[in-house]
Structures are given as C-alpha cells and as structure tokens.
Amino acid sequence: MLWNMVYNSDMRICFIRSDKGYPDSRVEKEMYALSKEHEVFLLGWNREQAGEEVFCERKRIHDKEFVYYLIPERAQYGGGMKRMIGPMKRFWKRAFDWLKENRSRYDAIHVVNFDTARPAFKAAGMFGKKVIYDIFDYYSDSYNAPGIVKKRIRDMENDYISKADMTIICSEERKGQIEGSKPKKLIVVENSPEDLEVRNDFKLAKGSVPERAKAVYAGMLVFDRFLKETAEVMMSRDDIEWHVAGYGVMKPFIEECAAKNDNIFYYGTLPYDDILALEKKCDIMTALQNPAVPNNRYSAPNKFYEALLLGKPLIMVRNGSIYKEIETNGFGETLDAEGDVKTSVSAAFDRLLARQDEWETMGSKARKLYDTKYPWSKSAKVLLDGYAKLAGGAK
C-alpha cells in the first residue's frame, strides 16, 4: 500500500485559507495526509464574525485533532470583487501580522489560492520560510472583471507560481492554464476523496419519500453550478427529490425552494464526512459547472471523484475533458450547457431514470475507475514526496 511508505522528514506547516478551512474536503485531506510526517495547522478567515482577537479552535479530521487559528473579519461570501476589496486587505494585514508574530512556529506556508498569497509570500520572503502554492482555482479565470484587471491578476498569480518552492494543481489540464508561469516544481494532486468507509446511518430529511429517486448536490451554493436551473427542474416534476447541502450566496434561494416544495430538502452546512454519508444515501449525483466561467473549463469537480468513490451515477456538463470518463465508462449522463439549460438538465435526468436498472452496474464501473486511476492514496504519495524533497532546506 502507498500509505506504508516511510518518509524521513519533519516540517511545521501552516496552511493559510481565505475562509475557515472547514468544511473543506481538499484542505482537510491534504492536512491529514501531511500530518503523517509533519506538524500541520491552519490560519484562516472567519467572515461571519468581527473582533480584535484571533480565535483558536480545534477541529477533528478522522482520528486526529488540528489547530485552526481564525481571524474574525466580516465579509460576504459571493459579495463580488468590489465589496471584497476592503475586508480582503484587512485580512491580509492581520494574516501577515500573525505570521510575523508566530514566525518561530512554522517552517513552510501552504498557500491556498491567490487570495491568501500576498501575506504568505511576504512573510516567507522576510523570514526565510518555504512557500507552497496550491491552486484550487486560478484566480483571474474565476471572476468577472475588466480585461486590464484580469491581466494584472494573471501576471501577479503567475509571478507567485514562479516564486513558490512548489506549486500544486488539481489536474494535468491545469498545466495549460498556468502556461505563462515558470514553476520551480509542479505536482498534480487530484481532488479524489480518501478511501475510507462511508457510514450508512445518515438520516434523510423528514418528508423524503422512499419510492422517489433522489438526486443530491452538496457543495458551494454559487451561481456557476446551475443550481437555479436544477431547482426549476425539481419544482416542475414529482418523480424525483433533490437533497442539497452547503453554503454560499445562493443559500437563501435554496432555503426558499425547500420551504415551498415537498421534493426539495436543504440540510445547511455539513461536515465532509456527513456530505459523503448524504451522497451515499441518494441515487444520482451532479457536477454541473458553467463552462462560460473560464476557470470551470479546467475544473476537476469534487463531485466527479466522490461519485467514483461512492459508485453513483453522475450527471455532468460537457466541459474540459474529464466528462469523457463518463461517456467512455458509461456511468452517467452528460449534457451541453448551451441554449435552454433547464431543458437539458431535465432531459439528462429523464435518460438516467430510464436506465434505473443499470444503476448498480454504473456504480461498479465508477468505483473501478476510482480504484484503478484516481485513488487518493496515489495523490497523497505525490504530496508527501513533494514535501519530503523540500524538507531538507527547512529552517
């Protein structure tokens, strides 16, 4: 087993994230994987509170407890770039001050995305720390902004990539997205979930009808996931339920839909273990990202990998190249996001419901693809190997 590899390295790693860092499947599994050989903690941003003092919380990931230092600075999720400038600058200043005051407590800063890079790279340069740049989303392709602003952000992000001791991307396709940079060391860590037993005791919401098929979406409630179109599909039919969990700017819309429709259920924000347990209880998963958002063209959606692990049929937009795995291996349906998306989504559900007697076979094909091509143990080894090569120069 890859997990039995022995690494002779020991670093103190500070993750930095522009939210609380939980629930956050990629952050949590990377922290847990690295904790096998390193001391790991997180510096994050609590956007729901204000205050002068940095909070210290302890969060359990599987069988280990991790320390989260959270900077309280109010800001909206999905509030738009203009509304975020002020809170973001204040978070940057406070994050740098914390990194400066606590510089003896870490050897490396694991930077998650461009929106935490400024204080992290400044601290790393001043205090001789390693810096690892982990690109969950390439920032200039994630937001609508004037061309000159996008170019400035792209140039800055490429500069961070070129300066980092190691850069992490989530798929081979992203190499094309960052081709303007010159990374010193580049590794690919897939979005696959860990191969752990998913519990089977999750209770579906009151009012769920056993005879109805159950679709599920658990993740960020944002505009580029076709959630509005999916909700409209669900509201127009009574042969399927929609179970939703997560947080984001569309939370009030989802709550309203759930309140007014007896086949839509909202669970709020769930820990990642509960997200997987909810998905396991349902029949169909979706990974519907709008390809009009440039970043989505290079995406490797968590929902794709979770469907593989759980052995669930999946509906996905034809976007990038990963959707081809569904068409090649036959474990779901794909659709084009052009024209009337609501009609396309409804038709995809119709096709999948008509193949209900194939769902078990589809699930077996999905799980086989996880085991042979996308196991988390493979990516965890890549991550640990990358850090092991950096550890020799730790301060």
Summary of the structure (lengths in Angstrom):
residues: 395
radius of gyration: 21.0
end to end distance: 31.4
largest distance: 61.5
contacts: 1296
relative contact order: 0.13
helix: 44%
strand: 18%
